[in-house]
Amino acid sequence: MTKAKLREIASIRTGYPFRSKIERNPDGTVGVIQMKDIDEYNHLELSDVYKVQLEDFSEEHLLRQYDILFRSRGVSNTAALVAEKIESFVAATPLIVIRVRSRKVVPGYLTWYLNQPCGQYQISRLSEGSSLLMVSKSALETLEIDLPPLETQKAIAEIAALSQREQQIMNELAQKRKAYINAVLMRKAVGG
């Protein structure tokens, strides 16, 4: 197993710096991914992404499939993978965009690693602030990543994605079961 600093295997940049509150625009052509668009399972949810009109932005701000979105501020400093092909989306600060540029790293593995206790421990040591934790881009660049062989990374990424999907399905099932039981009990309560 080898180790590498994050800056050695990926480019790291801050999200697009909006100067004011992000407002929906019905004629918007660019989707803006915010921290609210990453769920509790670190899955990117694109169904409620705000669309805006951006005139003065560089193409380098556009997200690509397999980019990693890192929550640099807040209670949870975790990462989410852009797993599907997307067009005309940018990430807003305080998200940090990590783009793997080494053929020796699987983006899904790196995302998984950042969210694991060993990655989270390192990240917590890099964070600043007392109540609202913040991880700077320069601090994140120094993060040391364990890199097993490529085939092992691929297997870990695949199993982690399946496990994440299983968690989501189990949660949806529990919510539907609760709603069903409550509906049955309510019918009984009102004499039905």
Rosetta blueprint (number, residue, H / E / L):
1 M L
2 T E
3 K E
4 A E
5 K E
6 L H
7 R H
8 E H
9 I H
10 A E
11 S E
12 I E
13 R E
14 T E
15 G L
16 Y E
17 P L
18 F L
19 R L
20 S L
21 K L
22 I L
23 E L
24 R L
25 N L
26 P L
27 D L
28 G L
29 T L
30 V E
31 G E
32 V E
33 I E
34 Q L
35 M H
36 K H
37 D H
38 I E
39 D L
40 E L
41 Y L
42 N L
43 H L
44 L E
45 E L
46 L L
47 S L
48 D L
49 V L
50 Y E
51 K E
52 V E
53 Q L
54 L L
55 E L
56 D L
57 F L
58 S L
59 E H
60 E H
61 H H
62 L E
63 L L
64 R L
65 Q L
66 Y L
67 D L
68 I E
69 L E
70 F E
71 R E
72 S L
73 R E
74 G L
75 V L
76 S L
77 N L
78 T L
79 A E
80 A E
81 L E
82 V L
83 A L
84 E L
85 K L
86 I L
87 E L
88 S L
89 F E
90 V E
91 A E
92 A E
93 T L
94 P L
95 L E
96 I E
97 V E
98 I E
99 R E
100 V E
101 R L
102 S L
103 R L
104 K L
105 V L
106 V L
107 P H
108 G H
109 Y H
110 L H
111 T H
112 W H
113 Y H
114 L H
115 N H
116 Q L
117 P H
118 C H
119 G H
120 Q H
121 Y H
122 Q H
123 I H
124 S H
125 R H
126 L H
127 S L
128 E E
129 G L
130 S L
131 S L
132 L L
133 L L
134 M E
135 V L
136 S L
137 K H
138 S H
139 A H
140 L H
141 E H
142 T L
143 L L
144 E E
145 I E
146 D E
147 L E
148 P L
149 P L
150 L H
151 E H
152 T H
153 Q H
154 K H
155 A H
156 I H
157 A H
158 E H
159 I H
160 A H
161 A H
162 L H
163 S H
164 Q H
165 R H
166 E H
167 Q H
168 Q H
169 I H
170 M H
171 N H
172 E H
173 L H
174 A H
175 Q H
176 K H
177 R H
178 K H
179 A H
180 Y H
181 I H
182 N H
183 A H
184 V H
185 L H
186 M H
187 R H
188 K H
189 A H
190 V L
191 G L
192 G L
